Amino acid sequence: MKINIASPQIGKEEIKAATQVLKSGMLAQGPKVQEFEEKFARFIGVKYAVATSSGTTALEMALRAHNIGQGDEVITTPFTFIATANAILYCGAKPVFVDIDENSFNLDPEKIEKAITKSVSRRTKAILPVHLYGNPCDMTQIMAIARKHKLIVIEDACQAHGAEWRGKKVGSFGTLLGGASAFSLYPTKNMTTGEGGMITTNSRQIYEKCNLLRAHGSRVKYYHDILGYNFRMTDMEAAIGLEQLKKLNQFNNLRIQNAQFLNKNLRKIPGLVVPEPLKQAKHVYHQYTIRITPQFPLSRDEILKKLTQSGIGTAVFYPLPINAQKIYKDLGYKMMTPVAEQISKEVISLPVHPGLKKRDLQYIVKTFQNM
Ligand SMILES: *Cc1c(COP(=O)(O)O)cnc(C)c1O
């Protein structure tokens, strides 16, 4: 038995679409990118989308488009992929880490306000919530705080394509205050283009600034207004993305079904804490992540070994909070987020992807029952 932790679902539709672009001779950003942006924006429920080379570059551009830089602080979570915080550093701004909630693993809204600063030398400019593992943050509370303190909201929706909070898609909240959101299209994510990313926004101004930043600050070819980058997506990638987008709801439904099966069976085992999303949340299970408590007979690391020996792909997302990573320690950060520290020692992610068969899921459950 060999069950992978992730398995990109590429069918003949994606292969045909990419091949057609290859045969057309128009490989770089062109009509497919434009079509992908329009359909993605419609899917999320926003006016504009800008396709990029990755989720990381989508985050950086979203921040830069709001002129976030030197002297600005951005409140975010330490329990996420490094790219979230690095994007803030790239802009010259300062990530401020607020602790997480132990049930959702997301930024704890109750702790955000204490971290807001308003002096000349230190001022909070934005909140960057991450919908970790596909589980939406409490956007009602986060948007209320942002409104009260006039903060920009940049959502990191890199793991949450199609997730919803109170029936509204993530990636469309930040935009309420002229903000933007970032998605990743890396192969392990809920949909993929190989590498790639997407920015969503309702602001015409932010949309135009992102377009400039993506193409070397150029509105008219070879005339450059601002310092930009090459953060473009290719038409091959966009053609694949268009096919993946058609299948996204089905992929997410399968992820949800798989998670429900695992929940139903693993919930009964003492020492395992399964993900229980809030009523208002549509969790799309980019990852299915459980916590191991001391009641379980094996330690987290013993379980990892046992699963690997049994052919079950598994991973720890993430073993070290960002404020404890070497590059952040070198910048003077200290661990002051005890919940994130504790959770990072307890979590294990199990396969939940749409390619799993019923017997794969049964085998995962049985392996836990026999530990
Ligand atoms: C994947 C991911 C990113 C970065 O996306 P890339 O496409 O890999 O650059 C950023 N934030 C989070 C939470 C992610 O999971």
PDBQT file of the ligand as one rigid body, heavy atoms in Angstrom, charges set to zero:
ROOT
HETATM    1  C1  LIG A 401       1.492  27.686  -0.712  1.00  0.00    +0.000 C 
HETATM    2  C2  LIG A 401       1.382  28.859   0.190  1.00  0.00    +0.000 A 
HETATM    3  C3  LIG A 401       1.941  30.115  -0.110  1.00  0.00    +0.000 A 
HETATM    4  C4  LIG A 401       2.870  30.340  -1.252  1.00  0.00    +0.000 C 
HETATM    5  O1  LIG A 401       2.435  29.903  -2.461  1.00  0.00    +0.000 OA
HETATM    6  P1  LIG A 401       3.499  29.467  -3.595  1.00  0.00    +0.000 P 
HETATM    7  O2  LIG A 401       2.639  29.297  -4.794  1.00  0.00    +0.000 OA
HETATM    8  O3  LIG A 401       4.127  28.195  -3.126  1.00  0.00    +0.000 OA
HETATM    9  O4  LIG A 401       4.472  30.573  -3.745  1.00  0.00    +0.000 OA
HETATM   10  C5  LIG A 401       1.693  31.173   0.743  1.00  0.00    +0.000 A 
HETATM   11  N1  LIG A 401       0.956  31.017   1.853  1.00  0.00    +0.000 NA
HETATM   12  C6  LIG A 401       0.432  29.825   2.200  1.00  0.00    +0.000 A 
HETATM   13  C7  LIG A 401      -0.396  29.727   3.436  1.00  0.00    +0.000 C 
HETATM   14  C8  LIG A 401       0.645  28.707   1.380  1.00  0.00    +0.000 A 
HETATM   15  O5  LIG A 401       0.131  27.528   1.751  1.00  0.00    +0.000 OA
ENDROOT
TORSDOF 0
